[in-house]
Amino acid sequence: MSRLSLVAVLLILFACGNEETSPASQNEASGVDALVARAKSLELATEWVGPPGDPLHHHTAGFAKILCSAVFVTGLDADFAAENIGYFTSDYDERSKVTKREIDTEKKLVHLTLPDGVVRTAKYVGDQGCVTFPLGEDGLLFEHVDVTSTLPDPDMQSWPMGDVLPDEPFPAELDETKVRDAVHAAFEPEEGLTAAFVVTWKGRIVAERYRAGLDLHTPLESWSMGKSLTATLMGVLLQQGVYDLWEPAPVPEWQQDGDPRAEIRIADILRMSSGIRCVNRGDPEYDPAMGYPDHLYLYTGGMDSFKWAATRPQQWPPNTIGRYRNCDPVLTNYLVKLGVEARGEQYHSFPQRELFDKIGIRDMVMETDPYGNFLIQGYEFGTGRDWARLGNLYLQDGVWRGVRILPEGFVEFVSTPAPAWEADGRPIYGGFFWINSTEAYPIPRDAYYMAGAGNQKTFIIPSHDLVVVRLGHYKGSSPGDDGLKEALALLMEAVPEN
């Protein structure tokens, strides 16, 4: 593997929340040094002020939310979740400091108590999933909203608008044996904890399997695949004429005279190139001595996440440095909220009304901060089939059953390397989508994908008319990736180029 490819893979692992490193990463110090040096040469004279509060309190809030969602959204056992789910927001050492764990199944609450007496609480609130209470508060600061789909019973509709699959022979163009072998490979080894694997070819489901106890209706942890969902919601508003991709982002906090952030375009934000000073511990320049990073605080802080992201200073001029940071998708969701509410429409039902109902999605759960702001930079839960539907919307250039949902050219935009990332020699990121340009996966270089912590993936492979979804439990990320790569290699042998 080339130096560029190895650096790219390591950065993808960091960016998606996988905090594992390997000895090989130490050999790439010179490549990382070059990234840091270039960024330093362009840095503006602003200061980073880290999140307030005790990091352990934040970590424990994240742990409470993870347990709440695992139990009340996905339906997992709490002990299994504590061992296997999402511990990049709260690792084993931090979880071990919890002195009391209480799960109230009647009120759907999770309380975690720390040695200093602080209790962090998360509550299941229905269609907004699980939400963490602010520290010292005993409730939320918004009224949860019931979100109802207008779609009929999925058992009465054919795929993809429903769940009824055609009673047809397996496509003769495909090698059925190798497709079956790919499914088997995706679930190996057992410690990979693969939860769902769905493959569509020309929109038709040709392979599908779920971990024991789960099925096609189970909303599973999806983490940063939600960033691609965030791009899609912005794409819907772009198609509807609410925003223009290339306009300066109308974030209210940036509109004062002389504010350099007023030059940041919506496109820059979608490309993780806004330049906002928002620290991620996956940054090449991150030093643990800096303290608790914004990237995690936007999950665990129990504050108004939109205001936090919007009030961060500028670190670099826009469209010059690419860094994977949660502030950019949070800011995009802020713009989505502003755009929806400016039309006098209900914000929490917007995704279901204007996107999900149009492409057959019924089971997506999108969680919020305590103020009701969507945290779908990573707090969303979807089924394998629902992510396959979203992938097929992109495979079909944003058109669904003859209706354009995403604007013309948007799919090309999200799947094209962002200029600021290319300038760093890392053509691996587009518009809230990752790009396979360095062949991190054994699929064509022009394939692109949604990616989330714990090896959540939705691949769009236009050259083969394929969408491939892999969902799994966080702890199995690394061994699960080996199985995923083997599955993809087999699919490339089984499916002809179009």
C-alpha positions in Angstrom: 0.0 0.0 0.0 1.3 3.5 -0.9 2.1 6.1 1.7 -0.9 8.1 0.5 -3.3 5.2 0.7 -2.1 4.2 4.2 -2.4 7.8 5.5 -5.9 8.0 3.9 -7.0 4.8 5.6 -5.8 5.9 9.0 -7.5 9.2 8.7 -10.8 7.5 7.7 -10.5 5.4 10.9 -9.9 8.4 13.1 -12.6 10.5 11.4 -15.3 7.8 11.8 -14.6 7.6 15.6 -12.4 4.5 15.5 -9.7 5.3 18.0 -7.6 2.2 17.2 -4.1 2.8 15.8 -1.5 0.4 14.4 2.3 0.3 14.4 2.1 1.3 10.7 0.5 4.6 11.7 3.7 5.5 13.5 5.6 5.1 10.2 3.4 7.8 8.6 4.6 10.6 10.9 6.2 12.5 8.1 3.0 12.5 6.1 1.0 13.8 9.2 3.7 16.4 9.8 3.3 17.7 6.3 -0.5 18.1 6.9 0.1 19.9 10.2 2.8 22.2 8.6 0.5 23.2 5.8 -2.4 23.9 8.1 -0.1 26.0 10.4 1.0 28.1 7.5 -2.7 29.1 6.8 -3.9 29.4 10.3 -5.7 32.6 11.4 -4.9 34.4 14.7 -7.8 33.1 16.7 -7.8 31.0 19.9 -9.5 27.8 20.8 -11.6 27.8 24.0 -12.4 24.3 24.9 -15.8 23.0 26.1 -16.6 23.8 29.8 -17.2 21.1 32.4 -15.7 17.9 33.6 -14.8 15.5 30.8 -16.0 12.5 32.8 -19.4 14.1 33.2 -19.5 14.4 29.4 -18.3 10.9 28.7 -20.9 9.5 31.1 -23.7 11.5 29.4 -22.6 9.9 26.2 -22.7 6.5 27.8 -26.2 7.1 29.2 -27.4 8.0 25.7 -25.7 4.9 24.2 -27.4 2.6 26.7 -30.7 4.3 26.3 -30.7 4.0 22.5 -29.4 0.5 22.5 -32.2 -0.7 24.9 -35.2 1.4 23.8 -34.5 2.1 20.1 -32.7 -1.1 18.9 -33.9 -3.4 21.6 -30.6 -4.8 22.8 -29.6 -6.1 26.2 -28.0 -3.4 28.4 -25.0 -5.5 29.3 -24.4 -6.3 25.7 -24.6 -2.6 24.9 -22.2 -1.7 27.7 -19.7 -4.1 26.3 -20.0 -3.6 22.6 -21.7 -0.3 21.6 -20.2 3.1 20.7 -17.5 3.5 23.3 -15.6 6.2 21.5 -17.7 8.7 23.4 -17.0 6.8 26.6 -14.4 4.1 26.7 -14.1 1.2 29.1 -12.0 3.1 31.6 -14.6 5.9 31.8 -17.5 3.4 31.9 -15.8 1.6 34.8 -16.1 4.8 36.9 -19.9 4.6 36.9 -20.9 3.4 40.5 -24.6 2.8 39.7 -26.5 2.0 36.6 -30.3 2.2 36.6 -32.5 1.5 33.7 -36.2 2.4 34.2 -38.1 0.4 31.6 -41.4 1.9 32.6 -40.4 5.5 32.3 -37.7 4.7 29.7 -34.9 6.4 31.5 -31.2 5.6 32.0 -29.5 7.0 35.1 -25.7 6.7 35.6 -24.2 7.8 38.9 -20.5 8.8 39.3 -18.4 8.8 42.5 -18.8 12.5 43.0 -22.6 12.0 43.1 -23.3 13.5 39.6 -26.0 11.6 37.7 -26.2 11.7 34.0 -29.6 10.8 32.5 -31.0 10.0 29.1 -34.6 9.4 28.2 -36.4 7.7 25.4 -38.9 10.2 23.9 -40.4 8.3 21.0 -39.8 9.5 17.5 -36.8 11.6 18.6 -35.2 8.5 20.1 -33.1 9.1 23.3 -32.0 12.5 24.5 -29.6 13.4 27.3 -30.7 15.7 30.0 -28.5 18.8 30.6 -26.3 18.5 33.7 -28.4 19.4 36.7 -31.7 19.3 34.8 -34.4 16.7 35.3 -36.1 17.1 31.9 -35.8 18.3 28.3 -36.0 21.8 26.9 -38.4 21.0 24.0 -41.6 19.2 23.4 -41.1 15.9 21.5 -43.0 15.5 18.3 -44.8 12.4 17.1 -43.7 11.9 13.5 -46.1 9.8 11.4 -45.4 8.4 8.0 -48.1 8.7 5.3 -46.9 5.4 3.7 -49.1 2.3 3.8 -48.2 -0.9 5.5 -44.8 -2.0 4.1 -46.1 -5.6 3.9 -48.6 -4.4 1.3 -46.1 -2.6 -0.9 -43.4 -3.9 -3.2 -39.7 -3.0 -2.6 -38.4 -0.3 -2.5 -41.5 1.6 -1.4 -42.4 -1.4 0.8 -40.9 -4.6 1.9 -42.4 -7.2 -0.4 -39.8 -8.8 -2.6 -40.5 -10.1 -6.1 -41.0 -13.8 -6.6 -38.5 -14.0 -9.4 -35.5 -16.2 -10.2 -32.1 -14.9 -9.1 -30.7 -12.6 -11.8 -28.9 -14.7 -14.4 -26.3 -12.0 -14.9 -24.9 -12.5 -11.4 -22.9 -15.3 -10.0 -25.2 -16.5 -7.3 -22.7 -18.7 -5.5 -20.2 -15.8 -5.1 -23.0 -13.5 -3.9 -23.8 -16.1 -1.2 -20.1 -16.4 -0.4 -20.0 -12.6 0.0 -22.8 -12.6 2.5 -21.1 -15.3 4.5 -17.8 -13.4 4.4 -19.5 -10.2 5.7 -20.5 -12.1 8.9 -17.0 -13.5 9.5 -15.3 -13.6 11.9 -18.0 -13.8 14.6 -16.2 -11.2 16.7 -16.8 -8.8 13.8 -20.3 -8.4 15.2 -21.9 -7.7 11.8 -25.6 -6.9 12.4 -26.9 -6.4 8.9 -25.8 -6.8 5.3 -27.9 -5.8 2.4 -26.9 -5.8 -1.3 -29.0 -4.3 -4.1 -28.2 -4.6 -7.8 -30.0 -2.2 -10.2 -32.3 -1.4 -7.2 -33.2 -5.0 -6.5 -32.3 -6.8 -3.3 -30.0 -9.7 -4.2 -28.6 -10.5 -0.8 -29.7 -9.8 2.8 -28.9 -11.2 6.2 -29.2 -10.1 9.8 -27.6 -11.0 13.1 -29.6 -13.3 15.3 -32.3 -11.4 17.1 -32.4 -8.6 14.6 -34.4 -8.2 11.4 -35.2 -5.9 8.5 -37.2 -3.6 10.8 -34.5 -3.1 13.5 -33.0 0.4 13.7 -29.3 0.0 14.2 -26.5 2.3 15.3 -25.4 4.1 12.2 -23.2 6.9 13.6 -21.6 9.2 11.1 -23.5 7.8 8.1 -25.9 10.4 9.4 -23.6 13.1 8.0 -24.5 11.8 4.5 -28.1 11.9 5.6 -27.5 15.5 6.6 -26.2 16.2 3.1 -29.3 14.7 1.7 -31.6 16.9 3.7 -29.7 19.9 2.6 -30.0 18.6 -1.0 -33.7 18.4 -0.6 -33.8 22.1 0.4 -31.5 23.0 -2.5 -33.8 21.3 -4.9 -36.7 23.1 -3.4 -35.0 26.5 -3.9 -34.5 27.3 -0.2 -30.8 27.6 -0.6 -28.1 27.7 -3.3 -25.1 25.4 -2.8 -22.6 28.2 -3.6 -24.1 31.0 -1.5 -22.5 32.2 1.7 -24.1 30.2 4.5 -26.8 32.4 6.2 -25.9 31.5 9.7 -27.3 34.3 11.9 -24.3 34.4 14.2 -22.0 35.2 11.2 -23.8 38.2 9.8 -22.1 41.0 11.7 -19.9 43.4 9.7 -16.4 42.2 9.3 -17.1 38.6 10.5 -14.8 36.4 8.3 -17.2 33.5 8.7 -19.7 35.3 6.5 -17.6 34.2 3.5 -18.1 30.5 4.3 -20.3 28.9 1.6 -22.8 26.1 2.1 -20.5 24.0 -0.2 -17.5 24.6 2.0 -19.5 23.3 5.0 -20.6 20.2 3.2 -17.0 19.5 2.2 -15.7 19.7 5.8 -13.8 22.7 4.7 -15.5 25.6 6.5 -12.3 26.3 8.5 -14.2 26.7 11.7 -12.1 26.1 14.9 -13.7 23.0 16.2 -11.3 20.4 17.6 -11.5 16.7 16.9 -9.1 14.3 18.6 -8.7 12.7 15.1 -7.2 15.9 13.8 -3.5 15.5 12.8 -2.6 18.4 15.0 -4.6 17.2 18.1 -2.7 17.1 21.4 -4.5 15.3 24.3 -3.3 18.1 26.6 -5.7 20.4 24.8 -8.6 18.8 26.7 -12.1 17.7 25.8 -12.7 18.2 22.0 -15.7 20.0 20.5 -16.2 17.0 18.2 -17.3 14.9 21.2 -18.9 17.8 23.1 -21.4 18.2 20.3 -22.6 14.7 21.2 -22.3 14.7 25.0 -22.5 18.3 26.2 -26.2 18.5 26.8 -26.3 22.0 25.4 -27.7 23.9 22.3 -25.4 22.2 19.8 -26.4 24.6 17.0 -25.4 27.6 19.0 -22.1 26.0 20.1 -21.1 25.3 16.5 -22.2 28.7 15.2 -20.2 30.6 17.8 -16.8 28.9 17.2 -14.2 31.2 15.6 -12.5 30.8 12.3 -9.3 28.8 12.2 -8.5 28.8 8.5 -10.0 30.6 5.4 -12.8 28.6 4.0 -12.0 26.0 1.3 -8.3 25.8 2.2 -8.0 23.1 4.8 -10.1 19.9 5.1 -10.7 18.5 8.6 -13.3 16.0 9.7 -15.2 17.8 12.4 -18.7 17.6 13.7 -19.2 21.4 13.6 -19.8 21.3 9.9 -22.6 18.8 9.8 -24.1 20.4 12.9 -24.0 23.8 11.1 -25.7 22.1 8.1 -28.5 20.8 10.3 -28.8 24.3 11.8 -29.4 25.7 8.3 -31.9 22.9 7.6 -33.8 24.0 10.7 -33.7 27.6 9.7 -34.8 26.9 6.2 -37.7 24.7 7.2 -39.0 27.0 10.0 -38.7 30.0 7.7 -41.4 28.3 5.6 -43.6 27.9 8.6 -43.2 24.1 8.6 -42.7 21.6 11.4 -39.0 20.9 11.8 -39.0 17.4 13.3 -41.3 16.0 10.7 -39.5 17.5 7.8 -37.2 14.5 7.0 -40.1 12.1 7.0 -42.4 14.4 5.0 -40.0 15.6 2.4 -37.5 12.7 2.1 -38.4 9.4 3.8 -42.0 9.1 2.7 -40.8 9.7 -0.9 -38.3 6.8 -0.9 -40.0 4.2 1.3 -38.2 4.8 4.7 -40.4 4.3 7.8 -38.0 3.2 10.5 -35.3 5.9 10.7 -34.9 7.4 14.2 -33.2 10.8 14.4 -32.1 12.0 17.8 -31.7 15.5 19.1 -29.9 17.6 21.8 -32.0 18.7 24.8 -33.1 21.7 22.8 -34.6 19.6 20.0 -31.9 20.2 17.5 -31.1 17.1 15.3 -27.7 15.5 16.2 -27.6 13.5 13.0 -23.9 13.9 12.6 -24.1 10.6 14.3 -27.2 10.1 16.5 -29.5 8.3 14.1 -30.6 4.7 13.8 -31.6 3.1 10.5 -32.4 -0.3 9.2 -30.2 -2.1 6.6 -33.0 -1.6 4.0 -33.4 2.0 4.8 -29.8 2.8 4.2 -30.0 0.8 1.0 -32.9 3.0 -0.1 -30.9 6.1 0.6 -27.9 4.6 -1.3 -30.1 3.9 -4.3 -31.4 7.5 -4.3 -27.7 8.5 -5.0 -27.2 5.6 -7.4 -30.1 7.0 -9.4 -28.6 10.5 -9.4 -31.1 11.9 -6.9 -34.2 10.8 -8.9 -36.8 8.4 -7.4 -39.5 6.9 -9.5 -39.1 9.7 -12.1 -39.2 12.6 -9.5 -36.0 14.6 -8.8 -35.5 14.8 -5.1 -31.9 16.1 -5.1 -30.8 18.8 -7.5 -29.1 18.0 -10.8 -25.3 17.8 -10.2 -25.6 17.3 -6.4 -24.6 13.6 -6.6 -21.6 14.6 -8.6 -20.8 17.3 -6.0 -20.9 14.9 -3.0 -18.9 12.2 -4.8 -16.1 14.4 -6.1 -13.0 15.1 -3.9 -13.2 18.4 -2.1 -10.5 20.9 -3.2 -9.2 21.5 0.3 -8.7 17.8 0.9 -7.1 17.4 -2.5 -4.7 20.2 -1.7 -3.5 18.2 1.3 -2.9 15.2 -1.0 -5.9 13.4 0.4 -8.6 13.1 -2.3 -10.7 10.9 0.0 -13.6 13.2 1.0 -16.4 14.8 -1.0 -19.6 16.4 0.4 -20.3 14.5 3.6 -19.4 11.3 1.7 -16.1 9.4 1.6 -14.5 8.5 -1.8 -12.6 5.3 -2.6 -10.0 7.2 -4.6 -7.1 5.6 -2.7 -8.6 2.1 -2.9 -9.2 1.8 0.8 -11.7 -0.9 -0.3 -11.5 -3.5 -3.1 -14.0 -1.7 -5.3 -13.6 0.8 -8.1 -11.9 4.1 -7.3 -14.9 6.1 -8.3 -17.1 4.4 -5.7 -18.2 6.5 -2.7 -19.8 5.8 0.6 -21.4 6.8 3.8 -19.3 5.8 6.8 -19.8 5.7 10.6 -18.0 4.6 13.7 -18.0 0.9 14.3 -17.6 0.2 10.5 -21.1 1.3 9.4 -21.0 1.6 5.7 -23.2 2.2 2.7 -21.3 1.9 -0.6 -22.6 3.3 -3.9 -20.8 1.6 -6.7 -22.1 3.1 -10.0 -19.9 1.0 -12.3 -21.6 -2.2 -11.1 -25.1 -0.8 -10.3 -24.5 -1.8 -6.7 -25.4 -0.5 -3.3 -23.9 -2.4 -0.3 -24.9 -1.8 3.3 -23.0 -3.2 6.3 -24.1 -2.4 9.8 -22.4 -3.7 13.0 -21.8 -3.3 16.6 -18.9 -0.9 17.5 -16.6 -3.3 19.2 -16.4 -5.5 16.1 -15.2 -2.7 13.9 -11.7 -4.0 13.0 -12.3 -7.7 12.5 -15.6 -6.8 10.8 -13.7 -4.7 8.3 -11.7 -7.7 7.2 -14.9 -9.6 6.5 -16.4 -6.6 4.7 -13.4 -6.3 2.4 -13.6 -10.0 1.5 -17.3 -9.6 0.8 -16.7 -6.6 -1.5 -14.0 -8.4 -3.4 -16.4 -11.4 -4.0 -19.1 -9.0 -5.1 -16.8 -7.5 -7.7 -16.3 -11.0 -9.1 -20.0 -11.9 -8.9 -21.4 -8.7 -10.5 -20.5 -7.6 -14.0 -19.7 -4.0 -14.9 -22.6 -2.1 -16.4 
